[in-house]
Structures are given as C-alpha cells and as structure tokens.
Amino acid sequence: MPLTGIDAVVFGVEDLTAARRFLIDWGLRDDGGDDHNARYLTRDGTEVIAREKDDPCLPPPIQTGPTLREVVWGVEEPADLQRLAAALGIPLAVGADAPLRLVDPDGLSHAFRVTRRVPVLADPQDVNGPGVVRRVDTRATIYDRARPISVGHVVLFVDNLQASLDFFVHRLGFVVSDSYPGHAAFLRARTPGSHHDLFVLARPGNPGLNHVAFTVSNIHEVFGGGMAMMRHGWETDLGPGRHPISSAYFWYMRSPFGGSFEYYADDDYCTEAWEAREFERKPELFAEWAISGGIDGNTRRQVRAA
C-alpha cells in the first residue's frame, strides 16, 4: 500500500513552554492549541503536535521522559485507507482524526489518514562550476533561518530489529533502501520516493526515539537554520555534516522532545532501479564529514571582541 509519507508526529513533553519556543525557533508555523497542547505546521502542512506527557489523550510511551508518542502516516485517498484496513484486518474508526491505528513491536503508535500535506517546491539551488554555469546574473540565497518543508523521516531505536522489519516491510509495505545487516535499516514508504522515511536501529532492551528529521531546500538552508538555532541558545548535537548513505547534508540540534531534531537536504531519490546495499557499521559511514559542536551562530556577522 503506497503511503505518502509522514503526515504528523505527536510528542509528550515535560516543558510545553520550552517545546513551543523550540518549534517557533525551528521555523514552524503556530497553528493553535491551548495551555496543555501545541500544534505547529511545516510549509507543506505536516503537523508537529506536543502535549504534556501525562495527558491521557496521548498513546502510551515506549520510554520514560519526553518522547515521540505517535507517527501519523498519510495515504492518498479514502479508498487507500479502506484497503489498508482490510489488509491489516483492523476496522476503521468512524469519525476519528486518524481512523486507523496500530502499534509496532515496541509499542509505539502508528496512525493512518488521508494526507493533509500540500505540494511545496524547494527553493532552487543553482550551483556554478567550471564549464557548468546554472546561476547567471543572480546571487545565491542567504538564509537567516530555516523554514522546514516537511517531516522527512523518523529514526527509532528498536528492541528486536527483525521483528521491526517484519512489521514495517512485510505488514506495512516499506522497502529497504540500504542496511547495516543485523544492526539497522533505512526504509522508504513508497517507490519512487526519498531514500528513507524511517530508520530503525537495534538497541535491545531500550527502544525509543533517536531523532526526527525535517527537510529544507538546500545546504545553504541547513547552515542558515543551524546557525539561527545556535543564536537562539539551542545546543548542537552534531553538525553541520554530510551522510555518505543517503547523501544528505545535516545538522542535528538537541531538543525538549526527548530526541534530536535534524535539518537535512539533498537526499537520494529512489526508483525501482535503486540498488539497495549492505554496509559495515562504522563511524565514517554515518558522516563523511561533520563539525562537532556546530558553528557559532554569529559567524557570518564577523562579530569581534571589543
């Protein structure tokens, strides 16, 4: 069953005020809420929802503290929901925001609904080089902050890797784009599609959230967004850098949501012709290069001590 990707992520947090401030600084649009929950949107309408972690409306947590409580996946039309429900043997819930729900082997809730995302085009990135001129009489864009387009993928620690692969690949139809055999797998929700919508990493006995990743237009916005977050006082987890697997540029920031948030751009796009590869698990395959601690948010402004 082809999914459209991630439609929403739902968190339980300990400090809703800090969560709101982070999401605004992250570049999302406030779409309402109240004293006990917050709702923010990316440029394409992907929802990021935060509630107090003890809110009874939330699905049960799979780890202590603030963390991801549910991933909502989109489908193209109501008939897709009906076919998915029939394939899974689960009845649709009439009138529900997301009428189909089930839990993965670690207990994390996954919901499905007709997508609310709208098409958004990334800002053009015309790169010049000797003999190849794509940007003419035009200056490259400078980003003072990021405005994420969508939630591109979620990375989860899982207790039993094979059980998770059976659930996502054999039950929900995800495809393995690349893998670390016995350790982790990059899974895409549809073909053709981006390199991965989900990355599962084996961590026996301690499942949980690793990070949530947000797509931005290009490497310039990755840098601009990360530097803006540093200026706002948020701490870099790792980056900027570049992944050899998926080819994406990244910058991870520590967040009040129990896992890192990532800006990323320029990931691989896979069709039926993509050849999945198996890789040895080693640090240089996580990052071709990366800057530990980030870049001072004022670097571009050439701030000097008096």
Secondary structure, DSSP 8 states (H G I E B T S, - for coil): ----EEEEEEEEES-HHHHHHHHHHHT-EEEEEETTEEEEE-TT--EEEEEETT-TTS---SSSSSEEEEEEEEESSHHHHHHHHHHHT----TT-SS-EEEE-TT--EEEEEE--------------BTTB----S------SS----EEEEEEEEES-HHHHHIIIIIIT--EEEEEETTTEEEEESSSSEES-SEEEEE-TT--EEEEEEEE-SSHHHHHHHHHHHHHTT--EEEEEEE-SSS--EEEEE--TTSSEEEEEE---EE-TT---EE----HHHH-SEE-TT---TTGGGT----
